Each structure stands twice: as structure tokens, then as C-alpha cells.
């Protein structure tokens, strides 16, 4: 397997993990923080 393909797969897998994690337990907390910061601005 080429090195660039391995790196691409690792990055895509990490991005997918972050997307799932942000939709999970961390999702409501992150959106609440974004809303509070948005209101302060």
C-alpha cells in the first residue's frame, strides 16, 4: 500500500470518528457552548 494512501485512510478514519463523537455525548455540549459564545458576540 502506498504511504500517501495509508495517510489518507488514517485522516478519513479520524475525521469520521470526530464526526461521530461530536454527534454523540459531546454534541449537545459543543452546541450549547457555541450558542453562548454566539450570544456574547
Secondary structure, DSSP 8 states (H G I E B T S, - for coil): --HHHHHHHHHHHHHHHHHHHHHTHHHHHHHHHHHHHHHH-
